[in-house]
Amino acid sequence: MKKLVIALTAVAAFSGSAVAADLGARPYAKAPAPVAAVYNWTGFYIFGGGGGGLWNADSNVQTFPGAIAITRDQRNGGSGWFGTVGAGYDMQFAGRWVAGIFGDAQFGDIRGSLSDPFFQTEGRMKLETSYAAGVRLGYLVAPNVLSYVNAGYTGSEWSGTTQSDLFAGGVGAIYTTPSFDRNGWFIGGGVENNLDLFGISAPGWFMKTEYRSAFYDRISLPGTVTPALGGGPTGTAVTFKPWTQTISTSLVYRFNWGGAPVAARY
């Protein structure tokens, strides 16, 4: 029995020494850093929201027909609110990059003044609707946060005006200008993030905030004398070259969110 105990003690001592020697021979290896899971941003999405905007427009008075300027350019403007709806498709590539196409429309109450320094009149004008189709390119600053820029085509619809005498006790409405459409281009950018960023568990739901600047060509708006003053053309036209700026916040639903994640390091 005594010999058995001595033998077991010797085996244990030898095993401990071997383990210690083995540990001493092997360098300590740190566990690899975990790789963050990135959801696949490729797929369709829809969105809706609202915001505020303003427009500025260079304007002068010209002979009509003939288009000879008889006043210098002046700046008119307006402001207000709008709602927006749209849809798009994105594709994630090269790890953190996202590119896509989209279309949207805005409607609301962004209104201001159009003045005529020749006849000393002013009328109210409203940007009734606008719409856009474009492309965007973004970079994932985090797995659920996309920073992007966008650009493309835009169209707009504007109301006509009733030009009234600016002087107190004047004759009131003198002439009208017609409603019209304008086409142009836009450039903008924004940030889109999953609602999980705010601690809200809503798979597929995102929020985006976007700035957009749109530029349109100049148009000549011929005047028509009101029936009360005899009717007929004024022989002049007020020109209008608008530039709009908007900031909007929208809720976005991405149909693909929650699919197979893509491995990427952040």
Secondary structure, DSSP 4 states (H G I P E B T S, - for coil): -HHHHHHHHHHHHHHHHHHHHHHHHSPP-PPPPPPPEE----EEEEEEEEEEEEEEEEE-EEETTT--B-S--EEEEEEEEEEEEEEEEEEEETTTEEEEEEEEEEEEEEEEEEEETTTTEEEEEEEEEEEEEEEEEEEEEETTEEEEEEEEEEEEEE--EEEEE-STTS--EEEEE--EEEEEEEEEEEEEEEGGGGT---TTEEEEEEEEEEEE--EEEEEEE-GGGT-SEEEEEEEEEEEEEEEEEEEEEETTTTS--EE---
